[in-house]
Amino acid sequence: EVLYEQKMTETLKTETDTIRKRESERVEMKLKEKDETINAMKTQMDEMKRRAEQGSMQLQGEVQELLLEEVLAEMFPFDTVSAVGKGVRGADVILTVRNRLGIECGVIAFESKRTKAFSQEWITKLKADAVLVKADVCVLVSEVLPEGIDRIGQVNGVWVVSYNDYKGLVVVLRDSLIRIAEAYGSQTNKGEKMVMLYDYLMSNEFRLQVGAIVDGFTSLQKSY
């Protein structure tokens, strides 16, 4: 009986250990499954968040582009404002400047950006797009400005300006195109016009004019 009880005790202990081991493995497996599920859900949520932020940024960019188009059309009703469709090469908005007689004086190509970081590739792309539409001046309206530019500046021949200050810059650029077109007349070849336009845009007179008009627009915005 003693031997029998010892054998039963050993058998019971072995079975108990086996059951405990199986239960421990089962619990460990359940915990791993739970961790995997949590990780999968976290990855899925991160991806959904990334897509939502990307979609939100894209939507914000499209809204700024539409506002840019509407404001230009309202400010210069005699000019032609056209937007380049999605998937089509070219700047976001094209402003064809006309004088009081309706004569075309030049073209300004606009690119609108609303992102968290400035990219030098925007400059290269806008200059290439400007060639396609035969633009005389390029303007990049960006929420984020490159290092060294506070409100308005030039990067490789492209005017870079904040959204709050672009109206004043456009007024001066447009006036410059009309002045030069009227001064040289339609018979002067385009090469000479471009040289004159570049010289004028680089002049101290132009910088002072830009500063005065932009400060005026800023004061008006602050007063509302």
GIKAJO-V434505 format. One record per backbone hydrogen bond with DSSP energy under -0.5 kcal/mol. CO is the residue of the C=O (numbers start at 1). NH is the residue of the N-H. Records with the same first field share a line. If there is no record, write none. Layout:
CO = NH, NH
This chain:
1 = 5
2 = 6
3 = 7
4 = 8
5 = 9
6 = 10
7 = 11
8 = 12
9 = 13
10 = 14
11 = 15
12 = 16
13 = 17
14 = 18
15 = 19
16 = 20
17 = 21
18 = 22
19 = 23
20 = 24
21 = 25
22 = 26
23 = 27
24 = 28
25 = 29
26 = 30
27 = 31
28 = 32
29 = 33
30 = 34
31 = 35
32 = 36
33 = 37
34 = 38
35 = 39
36 = 40
37 = 41
38 = 42
39 = 43
40 = 44
41 = 45
42 = 46
43 = 47
44 = 48
45 = 49
46 = 50
47 = 51
48 = 52
49 = 53
50 = 54
51 = 55
52 = 56
53 = 57
54 = 58
55 = 59
56 = 60
57 = 61
58 = 62
59 = 63
60 = 64
61 = 65
62 = 66
63 = 67
64 = 68
65 = 69
66 = 70
67 = 71
68 = 72
69 = 73
70 = 74
71 = 75
72 = 76
76 = 79
79 = 81
80 = 82, 96
82 = 94
85 = 88
92 = 84
93 = 110
94 = 82, 96
95 = 97, 108
96 = 80
97 = 105, 106
99 = 102
103 = 99
106 = 97
107 = 136, 137
108 = 95
109 = 139
110 = 92, 93
111 = 141
113 = 143
119 = 122
120 = 123, 124
121 = 125
122 = 126
123 = 127
124 = 128
125 = 129
126 = 130
127 = 131
128 = 132
129 = 133
130 = 134, 135
131 = 134
137 = 109
138 = 159
139 = 111, 141
140 = 142, 161
141 = 113
146 = 149
148 = 150
151 = 162
153 = 160
155 = 158
158 = 155
159 = 140
160 = 153
161 = 142
162 = 165, 166
165 = 169
166 = 170
167 = 171
168 = 172
169 = 173
170 = 174
171 = 175
172 = 176
173 = 177
174 = 178
175 = 179
176 = 180
177 = 181
178 = 182
179 = 183
180 = 184
181 = 185
185 = 188
189 = 192, 193
190 = 194
191 = 195
192 = 196
193 = 197
194 = 198
195 = 199
196 = 200
197 = 201
198 = 202
200 = 203
203 = 207
204 = 208
205 = 209
206 = 210
207 = 211
208 = 212
209 = 213
210 = 214
211 = 215
212 = 216
213 = 217
214 = 218
215 = 219
216 = 220
217 = 221
218 = 222
219 = 223
220 = 224
221 = 224
